[in-house]
Amino acid sequence: MKRLLDKNLYYVGGIVRDSFLGIKSLDTDLCFQGNAIDFATENFKQYIVKINQSFGTVKIIINGNEVDIASTREESYPRPGHLPVIHNIGCILERDLFRRDFTINAMAKNTLTGDLYDPFDGKTDIKSKLIRVLHKNSFIDDPTRIIRALKFSGRFGFDIEPETKQLQEEYLSNINYDMSYHRLKKELIETFNINSGEIFNTFVKNKIYKLLGDNQTEPDIDGIIIQNAINTADYTPWIIYLSFFNLKNLPLTKRERNIIEWISKLKTEKSTNNTPKESILIHNILKEYKC
């Protein structure tokens, strides 16, 4: 693994952020300033298991360790809210970091020297417990970043930086619903599977739920159903939280639709009391339609 110590190879994103937070990172992202495929072909040819030329990424396995290495690259959004177009593979590191979501995720640490590269002062925002976008069009380019901001604020107890909060409010008042709902669903799942009532309250209070579609209204939240569902096992919580909204735009599976249908019936039929029968019913529904 010593060959992974290279002057042009960097740890980027979450692993750098989490090192300052003193927590174990959920992922290890490596970025090569230049063409990562060329770098891996020259140094790890026999260990390469996958190459993606379009994205400039390569996967290698060394001693049972799976490592993904990405080339530095730039991105643009010809269609705001959809997948970006990749270009300029092998660009300078700062341009690669600029395409990311927030300053706290736009830091890099050299694998050889350990030096921190932090052109957008993410370390200061970590110390200040702030989530800040890198430019004013960030949410226009990718509105799922609003959900990501909610996720990170919930996970780390950070606040949304005032100018970023204003940009978020401006976007939510004029949403472009021509967006990738597959991407939105992915972020929603990650965010609500944290299983935080505080995150859900912020989602409602700040009207972030409006991203789900132009036909949303503030829901009548049933705390009994949420609490009973949270107390059960064998399921993922996101579907419970989102069942209070119109999800017709999300690409739901049959099982997910079944869960929502059953919960809807439960809301209609349940008594005003929190009965043991009600808890058992929720548990059985979620166990049958595990997602």
Backbone as CSV, one residue per row, in Angstrom:
resi,resn,N_x,N_y,N_z,CA_x,CA_y,CA_z,C_x,C_y,C_z
1,MET,0.822,-1.200,0.000,0.000,0.000,0.000,0.858,1.254,0.000
2,LYS,2.186,1.110,0.138,3.044,2.287,0.188,2.970,3.091,-1.101
3,ARG,2.681,2.419,-2.216,2.620,3.138,-3.489,1.431,4.089,-3.559
4,LEU,0.513,3.976,-2.587,-0.576,4.934,-2.517,-0.117,6.256,-1.905
5,LEU,1.129,6.313,-1.441,1.689,7.560,-0.952,2.325,8.274,-2.134
6,ASP,1.631,9.239,-2.666,2.073,9.928,-3.876,1.795,11.419,-3.734
7,LYS,2.677,12.228,-4.274,2.547,13.683,-4.122,1.282,14.236,-4.781
8,ASN,0.700,13.495,-5.725,-0.504,13.957,-6.415,-1.775,13.231,-5.981
9,LEU,-1.660,12.414,-4.935,-2.812,11.637,-4.469,-3.300,12.205,-3.139
10,TYR,-4.619,12.384,-3.032,-5.195,13.053,-1.867,-6.394,12.284,-1.313
11,TYR,-6.514,12.311,0.010,-7.796,11.986,0.631,-8.697,13.210,0.452
12,VAL,-9.958,12.988,0.112,-10.859,14.119,-0.102,-12.214,13.858,0.564
13,GLY,-12.929,14.956,0.791,-14.318,14.851,1.227,-14.498,14.418,2.667
14,GLY,-15.402,13.452,2.854,-15.841,13.063,4.181,-14.748,12.582,5.103
15,ILE,-13.774,11.859,4.572,-12.731,11.322,5.445,-11.882,12.431,6.045
16,VAL,-11.673,13.507,5.283,-10.914,14.653,5.803,-11.758,15.403,6.829
17,ARG,-13.004,15.661,6.487,-13.920,16.327,7.422,-14.028,15.578,8.736
18,ASP,-14.245,14.263,8.648,-14.466,13.467,9.850,-13.219,13.380,10.719
19,SER,-12.033,13.492,10.115,-10.801,13.481,10.913,-10.760,14.687,11.845
20,PHE,-11.271,15.819,11.403,-11.316,17.009,12.262,-12.430,16.914,13.296
21,LEU,-13.476,16.169,12.975,-14.573,15.981,13.919,-14.260,14.889,14.936
22,GLY,-13.192,14.125,14.669,-12.814,13.059,15.585,-13.741,11.881,15.558
23,ILE,-14.347,11.618,14.382,-15.250,10.479,14.259,-14.778,9.565,13.127
24,LYS,-15.241,8.326,13.167,-14.892,7.372,12.127,-15.649,7.707,10.853
25,SER,-14.917,7.755,9.747,-15.545,8.112,8.483,-16.281,6.928,7.890
26,LEU,-17.397,7.222,7.219,-18.183,6.174,6.580,-17.603,5.760,5.238
27,ASP,-16.699,6.576,4.680,-16.118,6.246,3.382,-14.699,6.787,3.295
28,THR,-13.949,6.244,2.346,-12.585,6.689,2.091,-12.478,7.036,0.618
29,ASP,-12.422,8.327,0.337,-12.349,8.795,-1.042,-10.946,9.280,-1.354
30,LEU,-10.413,8.781,-2.464,-9.097,9.210,-2.933,-9.241,9.919,-4.268
31,CYS,-8.479,10.972,-4.429,-8.522,11.747,-5.666,-7.091,11.978,-6.143
32,PHE,-6.855,11.710,-7.410,-5.540,11.915,-7.998,-5.557,13.184,-8.835
33,GLN,-4.646,14.108,-8.542,-4.547,15.332,-9.339,-3.879,14.979,-10.662
34,GLY,-4.732,14.759,-11.652,-4.293,14.251,-12.943,-5.232,13.147,-13.368
35,ASN,-4.745,12.230,-14.164,-5.570,11.128,-14.648,-5.350,9.899,-13.771
36,ALA,-6.381,9.554,-12.984,-6.264,8.449,-12.044,-6.103,7.111,-12.748
37,ILE,-6.690,6.978,-13.936,-6.591,5.709,-14.667,-5.152,5.482,-15.119
38,ASP,-4.528,6.524,-15.627,-3.122,6.409,-16.018,-2.247,6.098,-14.807
39,PHE,-2.521,6.770,-13.702,-1.761,6.547,-12.473,-1.887,5.099,-11.999
40,ALA,-3.120,4.583,-11.987,-3.336,3.218,-11.520,-2.761,2.199,-12.489
41,THR,-2.871,2.456,-13.781,-2.341,1.533,-14.788,-0.828,1.413,-14.660
42,GLU,-0.182,2.516,-14.346,1.277,2.515,-14.208,1.741,1.840,-12.921
43,ASN,0.973,2.000,-11.843,1.431,1.519,-10.540,0.715,0.278,-10.016
44,PHE,-0.519,0.031,-10.481,-1.320,-1.052,-9.903,-2.039,-1.861,-10.971
45,LYS,-1.436,-2.029,-12.128,-2.129,-2.638,-13.252,-2.734,-3.990,-12.902
46,GLN,-1.997,-4.806,-12.168,-2.469,-6.152,-11.842,-3.582,-6.153,-10.796
47,TYR,-3.811,-5.004,-10.153,-4.826,-4.928,-9.105,-6.112,-4.245,-9.572
48,ILE,-6.127,-3.747,-10.791,-7.308,-3.034,-11.286,-8.453,-4.013,-11.539
49,VAL,-9.639,-3.667,-11.021,-10.814,-4.516,-11.234,-11.903,-3.785,-12.019
50,LYS,-11.826,-2.461,-12.079,-12.858,-1.724,-12.812,-12.338,-0.348,-13.215
51,ILE,-12.663,0.039,-14.438,-12.294,1.367,-14.940,-13.540,2.025,-15.540
52,ASN,-13.719,3.294,-15.209,-14.794,4.082,-15.813,-14.149,5.268,-16.519
53,GLN,-14.000,5.134,-17.831,-13.323,6.167,-18.609,-14.080,7.491,-18.575
54,SER,-15.409,7.434,-18.630,-16.209,8.657,-18.688,-16.028,9.519,-17.446
55,PHE,-15.915,8.872,-16.287,-15.768,9.600,-15.036,-14.316,9.737,-14.601
56,GLY,-13.426,9.016,-15.276,-12.024,9.074,-14.895,-11.735,8.402,-13.575
57,THR,-12.481,7.328,-13.275,-12.308,6.631,-12.000,-11.803,5.212,-12.227
58,VAL,-11.169,4.678,-11.190,-10.632,3.325,-11.266,-10.758,2.666,-9.899
59,LYS,-11.096,1.391,-9.904,-11.196,0.613,-8.671,-10.096,-0.425,-8.650
60,ILE,-9.368,-0.499,-7.535,-8.320,-1.506,-7.376,-8.564,-2.281,-6.080
61,ILE,-8.057,-3.498,-6.038,-8.124,-4.296,-4.814,-6.716,-4.768,-4.485
62,ILE,-6.226,-4.356,-3.324,-4.883,-4.729,-2.863,-5.004,-5.350,-1.483
63,ASN,-4.511,-6.570,-1.326,-4.563,-7.275,-0.045,-5.982,-7.312,0.534
64,GLY,-6.936,-7.482,-0.365,-8.327,-7.555,0.072,-8.975,-6.216,0.323
65,ASN,-8.227,-5.133,0.176,-8.763,-3.788,0.385,-9.214,-3.186,-0.942
66,GLU,-10.486,-2.780,-0.997,-11.021,-2.156,-2.193,-10.811,-0.649,-2.128
67,VAL,-10.179,-0.110,-3.162,-9.854,1.315,-3.177,-10.356,1.939,-4.470
68,ASP,-11.126,3.026,-4.355,-11.583,3.788,-5.508,-10.749,5.054,-5.617
69,ILE,-10.229,5.294,-6.805,-9.435,6.503,-7.038,-10.087,7.283,-8.179
70,ALA,-10.376,8.547,-7.926,-11.002,9.402,-8.927,-9.994,10.404,-9.472
71,SER,-10.113,10.698,-10.746,-9.329,11.784,-11.323,-9.931,13.119,-10.883
72,THR,-9.088,14.129,-10.752,-9.652,15.467,-10.597,-10.446,15.801,-11.856
73,ARG,-11.548,16.500,-11.683,-12.405,16.823,-12.825,-13.280,18.026,-12.506
74,GLU,-13.820,18.607,-13.537,-14.792,19.674,-13.389,-16.146,19.168,-13.866
75,GLU,-17.202,19.838,-13.411,-18.563,19.489,-13.799,-19.348,20.751,-14.114
76,SER,-20.326,20.613,-14.999,-21.244,21.709,-15.291,-22.649,21.135,-15.382
77,TYR,-23.646,22.014,-15.273,-25.043,21.591,-15.242,-25.823,22.241,-16.379
78,PRO,-25.773,21.654,-17.586,-26.582,22.181,-18.693,-28.071,22.145,-18.378
79,ARG,-28.496,21.133,-17.599,-29.878,21.041,-17.123,-29.863,21.056,-15.599
80,PRO,-30.114,22.233,-15.007,-30.098,22.322,-13.546,-30.997,21.265,-12.918
81,GLY,-30.484,20.644,-11.861,-31.253,19.627,-11.158,-31.036,18.221,-11.661
82,HIS,-30.328,18.077,-12.790,-30.055,16.757,-13.358,-28.579,16.415,-13.188
83,LEU,-28.188,15.270,-13.683,-26.795,14.855,-13.565,-25.891,15.841,-14.285
84,PRO,-24.746,16.150,-13.708,-23.831,17.090,-14.352,-23.084,16.451,-15.508
85,VAL,-22.531,17.301,-16.350,-21.657,16.865,-17.439,-20.216,16.993,-16.965
86,ILE,-19.468,15.927,-17.150,-18.076,15.907,-16.693,-17.154,16.371,-17.811
87,HIS,-16.196,17.198,-17.441,-15.206,17.641,-18.416,-13.907,17.998,-17.699
88,ASN,-12.885,18.241,-18.488,-11.568,18.640,-17.977,-11.028,17.652,-16.947
89,ILE,-11.053,16.370,-17.286,-10.464,15.358,-16.402,-8.957,15.609,-16.294
90,GLY,-8.475,15.616,-15.048,-7.067,15.899,-14.800,-6.795,17.344,-14.453
91,CYS,-7.847,18.110,-14.150,-7.695,19.533,-13.831,-6.968,19.708,-12.496
92,ILE,-6.664,20.953,-12.145,-6.008,21.208,-10.869,-6.973,20.878,-9.729
93,LEU,-6.430,20.569,-8.577,-7.218,20.086,-7.451,-8.283,21.095,-7.011
94,GLU,-7.972,22.369,-7.019,-8.937,23.369,-6.558,-10.209,23.346,-7.386
95,ARG,-10.088,23.145,-8.701,-11.279,23.097,-9.558,-12.124,21.879,-9.234
96,ASP,-11.477,20.780,-8.878,-12.229,19.586,-8.487,-12.988,19.837,-7.189
97,LEU,-12.339,20.455,-6.227,-12.986,20.715,-4.941,-14.140,21.699,-5.089
98,PHE,-14.043,22.603,-6.046,-15.070,23.623,-6.242,-16.406,23.030,-6.705
99,ARG,-16.376,21.823,-7.299,-17.620,21.217,-7.783,-18.397,20.549,-6.651
100,ARG,-17.838,20.519,-5.458,-18.473,19.787,-4.357,-19.548,20.618,-3.664
101,ASP,-20.228,20.008,-2.688,-21.422,20.651,-2.141,-21.145,21.759,-1.133
102,PHE,-20.352,21.464,-0.093,-20.151,22.418,0.992,-18.665,22.543,1.325
103,THR,-18.312,23.632,1.956,-16.901,23.862,2.286,-16.338,22.751,3.168
104,ILE,-17.168,22.210,4.056,-16.675,21.173,4.971,-16.344,19.880,4.237
105,ASN,-16.834,19.743,3.008,-16.558,18.559,2.196,-15.602,18.866,1.047
106,ALA,-15.029,20.057,1.045,-14.174,20.486,-0.063,-12.738,20.684,0.406
107,MET,-12.276,19.746,1.224,-10.896,19.757,1.698,-10.188,18.502,1.215
108,ALA,-8.878,18.579,1.116,-8.078,17.435,0.682,-6.822,17.339,1.547
109,LYS,-6.371,16.117,1.758,-5.142,15.896,2.528,-4.218,14.997,1.724
110,ASN,-2.994,15.463,1.526,-2.030,14.727,0.710,-1.643,13.410,1.381
111,THR,-1.708,12.308,0.628,-1.401,11.001,1.205,0.078,10.833,1.519
112,LEU,0.926,11.606,0.857,2.369,11.489,1.060,2.845,12.357,2.215
113,THR,2.447,13.621,2.212,2.958,14.581,3.193,2.006,14.816,4.359
114,GLY,0.720,14.509,4.161,-0.270,14.805,5.187,-0.710,16.253,5.208
115,ASP,-0.208,17.052,4.254,-0.557,18.471,4.208,-2.030,18.649,3.831
116,LEU,-2.685,19.604,4.482,-4.087,19.914,4.206,-4.184,20.952,3.103
117,TYR,-5.066,20.694,2.136,-5.369,21.671,1.094,-6.812,22.088,1.298
118,ASP,-7.012,23.354,1.661,-8.321,23.830,2.091,-8.594,25.211,1.492
119,PRO,-8.807,25.281,0.167,-8.938,26.585,-0.488,-10.201,27.351,-0.121
120,PHE,-11.202,26.691,0.457,-12.466,27.362,0.763,-12.722,27.466,2.271
121,ASP,-11.661,27.221,3.040,-11.684,27.410,4.492,-12.723,26.537,5.183
122,GLY,-12.794,25.295,4.763,-13.732,24.363,5.377,-13.404,24.060,6.825
123,LYS,-12.120,24.069,7.156,-11.714,23.772,8.541,-12.300,24.797,9.501
124,THR,-12.311,26.067,9.082,-12.900,27.116,9.928,-14.392,26.891,10.112
125,ASP,-15.076,26.473,9.038,-16.514,26.210,9.148,-16.797,25.014,10.045
126,ILE,-15.904,24.032,10.044,-16.063,22.903,10.966,-15.951,23.389,12.404
127,LYS,-14.952,24.223,12.672,-14.778,24.760,14.023,-15.980,25.600,14.441
128,SER,-16.554,26.322,13.470,-17.704,27.185,13.754,-19.029,26.434,13.672
129,LYS,-18.975,25.157,13.273,-20.153,24.304,13.129,-21.152,24.900,12.148
130,LEU,-20.633,25.217,10.947,-21.453,25.834,9.913,-21.419,25.026,8.625
131,ILE,-22.551,25.006,7.931,-22.642,24.398,6.610,-22.803,25.525,5.602
132,ARG,-21.852,25.596,4.648,-21.798,26.713,3.716,-21.593,26.183,2.293
133,VAL,-22.406,26.651,1.346,-22.213,26.270,-0.053,-21.015,27.004,-0.625
134,LEU,-20.526,26.537,-1.771,-19.325,27.114,-2.375,-19.630,28.264,-3.321
135,HIS,-20.866,28.330,-3.821,-21.211,29.418,-4.731,-22.722,29.600,-4.734
136,LYS,-23.190,30.727,-5.246,-24.591,31.110,-5.123,-25.540,30.259,-5.961
137,ASN,-25.020,29.551,-6.970,-25.879,28.707,-7.809,-25.902,27.248,-7.353
138,SER,-25.364,26.972,-6.195,-25.208,25.591,-5.739,-26.535,24.834,-5.702
139,PHE,-27.575,25.425,-5.114,-28.866,24.745,-5.009,-29.608,24.729,-6.349
140,ILE,-29.351,25.723,-7.172,-29.950,25.730,-8.514,-29.375,24.579,-9.330
141,ASP,-28.059,24.399,-9.253,-27.417,23.288,-9.966,-27.916,21.944,-9.459
142,ASP,-27.992,21.806,-8.144,-28.346,20.520,-7.550,-29.172,20.738,-6.286
143,PRO,-30.503,20.765,-6.417,-31.360,21.009,-5.254,-31.290,19.920,-4.191
144,THR,-30.767,18.737,-4.537,-30.634,17.709,-3.509,-29.624,18.117,-2.443
145,ARG,-28.837,19.133,-2.732,-27.905,19.639,-1.718,-28.649,20.227,-0.518
146,ILE,-29.885,20.652,-0.721,-30.698,21.125,0.401,-30.959,19.973,1.363
147,ILE,-31.226,18.789,0.825,-31.419,17.605,1.673,-30.104,17.207,2.323
148,ARG,-29.025,17.305,1.591,-27.709,16.969,2.157,-27.363,17.923,3.308
149,ALA,-27.683,19.190,3.143,-27.433,20.153,4.222,-28.229,19.771,5.465
150,LEU,-29.475,19.355,5.260,-30.312,18.895,6.367,-29.685,17.675,7.039
151,LYS,-29.177,16.751,6.229,-28.552,15.537,6.765,-27.329,15.862,7.611
152,PHE,-26.447,16.698,7.078,-25.224,17.019,7.804,-25.517,17.840,9.060
153,SER,-26.490,18.736,8.985,-26.838,19.516,10.175,-27.364,18.597,11.267
154,GLY,-28.138,17.580,10.862,-28.654,16.625,11.832,-27.579,15.713,12.395
155,ARG,-26.678,15.241,11.545,-25.622,14.322,11.995,-24.625,14.991,12.916
156,PHE,-24.261,16.232,12.582,-23.157,16.877,13.289,-23.599,17.986,14.237
157,GLY,-24.883,18.344,14.211,-25.323,19.443,15.043,-24.852,20.788,14.533
158,PHE,-24.668,20.900,13.211,-24.209,22.147,12.599,-25.412,23.017,12.222
159,ASP,-25.154,24.321,12.093,-26.157,25.252,11.604,-25.896,25.580,10.138
160,ILE,-26.961,25.951,9.427,-26.803,26.417,8.054,-26.328,27.871,8.111
161,GLU,-25.223,28.156,7.477,-24.653,29.512,7.457,-25.675,30.488,6.862
162,PRO,-25.805,31.720,7.400,-26.891,32.632,7.018,-27.066,32.852,5.515
163,GLU,-25.999,33.098,4.771,-26.151,33.319,3.332,-26.619,32.052,2.630
164,THR,-26.136,30.906,3.096,-26.579,29.622,2.548,-28.058,29.403,2.861
165,LYS,-28.458,29.763,4.067,-29.875,29.647,4.454,-30.736,30.520,3.546
166,GLN,-30.267,31.719,3.241,-31.031,32.607,2.367,-31.152,32.025,0.965
167,LEU,-30.046,31.474,0.450,-30.084,30.844,-0.871,-31.054,29.669,-0.884
168,GLN,-31.095,28.924,0.207,-32.024,27.797,0.318,-33.466,28.291,0.291
169,GLU,-33.766,29.324,1.060,-35.123,29.862,1.106,-35.549,30.415,-0.251
170,GLU,-34.611,31.067,-0.938,-34.915,31.600,-2.265,-35.244,30.482,-3.240
171,TYR,-34.486,29.391,-3.155,-34.758,28.279,-4.065,-36.099,27.630,-3.751
172,LEU,-36.395,27.450,-2.476,-37.643,26.795,-2.086,-38.868,27.636,-2.429
173,SER,-38.652,28.914,-2.653,-39.771,29.766,-3.064,-39.958,29.777,-4.577
174,ASN,-39.019,29.172,-5.298,-39.102,29.136,-6.769,-38.412,27.876,-7.288
175,ILE,-39.010,26.738,-6.992,-38.384,25.445,-7.271,-38.524,25.060,-8.740
176,ASN,-37.451,24.537,-9.293,-37.492,23.948,-10.630,-37.772,22.457,-10.455
177,TYR,-38.999,22.036,-10.763,-39.372,20.645,-10.519,-38.891,19.692,-11.615
178,ASP,-38.203,20.211,-12.595,-37.554,19.353,-13.588,-36.210,18.935,-13.031
179,MET,-36.260,17.972,-12.129,-35.044,17.529,-11.447,-34.974,16.012,-11.452
180,SER,-33.861,15.480,-11.008,-33.688,14.034,-10.912,-34.278,13.546,-9.596
181,TYR,-35.436,12.893,-9.673,-36.067,12.401,-8.453,-35.410,11.114,-7.948
182,HIS,-34.651,10.448,-8.798,-33.840,9.323,-8.313,-32.772,9.833,-7.350
183,ARG,-32.134,10.937,-7.708,-31.122,11.528,-6.826,-31.768,12.038,-5.547
184,LEU,-32.933,12.666,-5.689,-33.622,13.195,-4.518,-33.994,12.064,-3.559
185,LYS,-34.502,10.968,-4.090,-34.876,9.834,-3.242,-33.668,9.299,-2.493
186,LYS,-32.551,9.168,-3.167,-31.330,8.659,-2.530,-30.949,9.517,-1.330
187,GLU,-30.986,10.828,-1.503,-30.622,11.726,-0.407,-31.650,11.677,0.718
188,LEU,-32.921,11.559,0.365,-33.974,11.468,1.379,-33.806,10.209,2.226
189,ILE,-33.501,9.103,1.575,-33.300,7.846,2.303,-32.149,7.983,3.295
190,GLU,-31.018,8.503,2.827,-29.858,8.653,3.708,-30.166,9.593,4.873
191,THR,-30.924,10.637,4.597,-31.207,11.635,5.626,-32.179,11.115,6.677
192,PHE,-33.271,10.515,6.245,-34.289,10.097,7.211,-33.980,8.750,7.853
193,ASN,-33.039,8.006,7.301,-32.621,6.787,7.985,-31.725,7.079,9.184
194,ILE,-31.335,8.336,9.349,-30.673,8.738,10.589,-31.654,8.616,11.747
195,ASN,-32.957,8.662,11.391,-34.037,8.448,12.361,-34.034,9.524,13.440
196,SER,-34.120,10.769,12.997,-34.091,11.893,13.916,-35.377,12.706,13.805
197,GLY,-36.097,12.802,14.907,-37.285,13.634,14.926,-36.957,15.092,14.682
198,GLU,-35.770,15.516,15.127,-35.350,16.908,14.916,-35.171,17.204,13.431
199,ILE,-34.576,16.259,12.695,-34.418,16.431,11.256,-35.784,16.537,10.591
200,PHE,-36.701,15.679,10.997,-38.039,15.705,10.416,-38.747,17.030,10.706
201,ASN,-38.620,17.517,11.936,-39.241,18.789,12.293,-38.676,19.930,11.459
202,THR,-37.368,19.917,11.225,-36.744,20.954,10.396,-37.223,20.844,8.955
203,PHE,-37.358,19.617,8.476,-37.857,19.354,7.118,-39.231,19.996,6.917
204,VAL,-40.070,19.893,7.937,-41.416,20.459,7.856,-41.392,21.965,8.104
205,LYS,-40.732,22.385,9.183,-40.720,23.795,9.572,-40.162,24.691,8.478
206,ASN,-39.071,24.246,7.841,-38.420,25.055,6.799,-38.994,24.789,5.402
207,LYS,-40.064,24.009,5.358,-40.783,23.717,4.109,-39.894,23.071,3.043
208,ILE,-38.937,22.290,3.505,-38.066,21.568,2.572,-38.859,20.495,1.840
209,TYR,-39.962,20.068,2.434,-40.822,19.062,1.801,-41.362,19.523,0.458
210,LYS,-41.315,20.816,0.185,-41.791,21.324,-1.098,-40.991,20.766,-2.270
211,LEU,-39.782,20.267,-2.005,-38.977,19.647,-3.068,-39.654,18.394,-3.624
212,LEU,-40.551,17.793,-2.871,-41.191,16.548,-3.291,-42.155,16.743,-4.453
213,GLY,-42.598,17.965,-4.658,-43.533,18.225,-5.745,-44.296,19.511,-5.512
214,ASP,-44.889,20.042,-6.570,-45.569,21.327,-6.459,-46.961,21.217,-5.875
215,ASN,-47.339,20.027,-5.432,-48.677,19.813,-4.875,-48.618,19.501,-3.386
216,GLN,-47.552,19.908,-2.720,-47.384,19.578,-1.309,-48.027,20.628,-0.408
217,THR,-48.605,20.160,0.686,-49.097,21.046,1.731,-48.518,20.566,3.055
218,GLU,-48.453,21.469,4.011,-47.904,21.070,5.307,-48.766,19.967,5.899
219,PRO,-48.152,18.854,6.255,-48.933,17.671,6.648,-49.468,17.765,8.070
220,ASP,-50.480,16.983,8.311,-51.010,16.793,9.651,-50.241,15.640,10.270
221,ILE,-49.249,15.962,11.057,-48.330,14.947,11.569,-48.972,14.161,12.697
222,ASP,-48.874,12.859,12.614,-49.405,11.974,13.641,-48.238,11.384,14.422
223,GLY,-47.951,11.983,15.557,-46.810,11.552,16.360,-46.924,10.141,16.872
224,ILE,-48.154,9.671,17.089,-48.343,8.308,17.598,-47.853,7.291,16.576
225,ILE,-48.242,7.488,15.307,-47.833,6.556,14.274,-46.311,6.582,14.106
226,ILE,-45.733,7.770,14.081,-44.278,7.870,13.926,-43.576,7.175,15.079
227,GLN,-44.003,7.449,16.307,-43.322,6.878,17.458,-43.468,5.364,17.496
228,ASN,-44.652,4.863,17.199,-44.832,3.415,17.175,-43.949,2.771,16.111
229,ALA,-43.867,3.417,14.959,-43.041,2.877,13.883,-41.571,2.892,14.256
230,ILE,-41.139,3.968,14.889,-39.741,4.066,15.296,-39.392,2.978,16.295
231,ASN,-40.347,2.611,17.119,-40.089,1.617,18.171,-40.109,0.183,17.655
232,THR,-40.452,-0.019,16.384,-40.447,-1.361,15.838,-39.087,-1.678,15.238
233,ALA,-38.922,-2.900,14.775,-37.641,-3.328,14.210,-37.840,-3.779,12.767
234,ASP,-36.730,-4.143,12.117,-36.758,-4.766,10.792,-37.264,-3.844,9.687
235,TYR,-36.945,-2.578,9.764,-37.338,-1.691,8.679,-36.412,-0.487,8.666
236,THR,-36.513,0.301,7.611,-35.779,1.553,7.554,-36.765,2.702,7.739
237,PRO,-36.432,3.697,8.548,-37.419,4.703,8.979,-37.875,5.674,7.905
238,TRP,-37.114,5.868,6.840,-37.403,6.961,5.910,-38.825,6.910,5.357
239,ILE,-39.298,5.693,5.089,-40.614,5.559,4.464,-41.727,6.008,5.420
240,ILE,-41.499,5.871,6.724,-42.488,6.314,7.702,-42.578,7.838,7.709
241,TYR,-41.441,8.484,7.789,-41.435,9.950,7.816,-42.065,10.536,6.552
242,LEU,-41.711,9.975,5.407,-42.174,10.548,4.146,-43.599,10.148,3.792
243,SER,-44.168,9.221,4.546,-45.532,8.771,4.232,-46.571,9.866,4.464
244,PHE,-46.187,10.941,5.113,-47.110,12.034,5.371,-47.192,13.017,4.200
245,PHE,-46.457,12.716,3.119,-46.418,13.630,1.985,-46.862,12.915,0.708
246,ASN,-47.123,13.699,-0.324,-47.444,13.159,-1.641,-46.130,12.781,-2.331
247,LEU,-45.933,11.501,-2.560,-44.658,11.012,-3.097,-44.778,10.540,-4.544
248,LYS,-45.749,11.049,-5.261,-45.982,10.545,-6.616,-44.802,10.791,-7.544
249,ASN,-43.966,11.783,-7.243,-42.812,12.064,-8.109,-41.626,11.141,-7.844
250,LEU,-41.599,10.515,-6.669,-40.466,9.657,-6.334,-40.612,8.290,-7.003
251,PRO,-39.514,7.716,-7.478,-39.554,6.375,-8.082,-39.626,5.300,-6.999
252,LEU,-40.816,5.045,-6.491,-40.993,4.097,-5.401,-41.149,2.675,-5.917
253,THR,-40.679,1.737,-5.133,-40.876,0.326,-5.452,-42.285,-0.090,-5.040
254,LYS,-42.683,-1.263,-5.486,-44.012,-1.780,-5.128,-44.128,-1.937,-3.618
255,ARG,-43.076,-2.438,-2.988,-43.106,-2.618,-1.538,-43.250,-1.284,-0.824
256,GLU,-42.553,-0.286,-1.311,-42.638,1.032,-0.681,-44.039,1.612,-0.815
257,ARG,-44.651,1.416,-1.974,-46.020,1.893,-2.165,-46.997,1.142,-1.260
258,ASN,-46.734,-0.135,-1.072,-47.592,-0.918,-0.188,-47.523,-0.411,1.247
259,ILE,-46.311,-0.090,1.695,-46.158,0.433,3.052,-46.939,1.727,3.212
260,ILE,-46.794,2.617,2.232,-47.492,3.905,2.304,-49.000,3.698,2.309
261,GLU,-49.476,2.758,1.514,-50.908,2.475,1.466,-51.416,1.970,2.816
262,TRP,-50.649,1.081,3.428,-51.064,0.531,4.712,-51.054,1.607,5.798
263,ILE,-50.030,2.443,5.780,-49.960,3.507,6.785,-51.107,4.491,6.601
264,SER,-51.449,4.751,5.355,-52.573,5.647,5.066,-53.869,5.077,5.653
265,LYS,-54.070,3.774,5.495,-55.255,3.129,6.067,-55.236,3.226,7.590
266,LEU,-54.046,3.051,8.149,-53.919,3.103,9.598,-54.270,4.491,10.118
267,LYS,-53.831,5.521,9.398,-54.141,6.895,9.805,-55.659,7.124,9.796
268,THR,-56.312,6.551,8.788,-57.758,6.753,8.634,-58.546,5.988,9.694
269,GLU,-58.093,4.772,9.996,-58.882,3.876,10.839,-58.505,3.909,12.309
270,LYS,-57.334,4.421,12.639,-56.864,4.276,14.013,-57.705,5.095,14.982
271,SER,-57.760,4.646,16.215,-58.436,5.395,17.261,-57.529,6.506,17.753
272,THR,-58.054,7.351,18.605,-57.237,8.446,19.134,-56.286,7.967,20.221
273,ASN,-56.459,6.747,20.665,-55.592,6.211,21.710,-54.467,5.387,21.116
274,ASN,-53.361,5.382,21.806,-52.214,4.584,21.388,-52.385,3.176,21.953
275,THR,-52.932,2.269,21.166,-53.233,0.935,21.663,-52.146,-0.052,21.284
276,PRO,-51.963,-1.116,22.086,-50.998,-2.156,21.729,-51.289,-2.763,20.363
277,LYS,-52.581,-2.904,20.040,-52.965,-3.475,18.747,-52.386,-2.653,17.600
278,GLU,-52.400,-1.347,17.773,-51.885,-0.443,16.749,-50.387,-0.667,16.533
279,SER,-49.642,-0.792,17.609,-48.195,-1.010,17.512,-47.891,-2.325,16.808
280,ILE,-48.643,-3.367,17.145,-48.441,-4.675,16.513,-48.715,-4.595,15.016
281,LEU,-49.781,-3.869,14.638,-50.137,-3.747,13.232,-49.010,-3.073,12.444
282,ILE,-48.490,-1.971,12.988,-47.388,-1.275,12.305,-46.185,-2.203,12.168
283,HIS,-45.855,-2.899,13.232,-44.699,-3.806,13.194,-44.872,-4.856,12.107
284,ASN,-46.059,-5.454,12.031,-46.304,-6.498,11.031,-46.243,-5.956,9.611
285,ILE,-46.788,-4.765,9.411,-46.741,-4.147,8.082,-45.304,-3.964,7.635
286,LEU,-44.492,-3.372,8.506,-43.121,-3.039,8.128,-42.253,-4.288,7.989
287,LYS,-42.545,-5.285,8.773,-41.780,-6.541,8.672,-42.076,-7.222,7.351
288,GLU,-43.346,-7.152,6.932,-43.742,-7.819,5.676,-43.181,-7.082,4.468
289,TYR,-43.149,-5.758,4.549,-42.719,-4.960,3.414,-41.391,-4.271,3.707
290,LYS,-40.456,-5.033,4.229,-39.149,-4.471,4.608,-38.491,-3.805,3.401
291,CYS,-37.951,-2.605,3.618,-37.271,-1.902,2.529,-36.085,-1.126,3.084
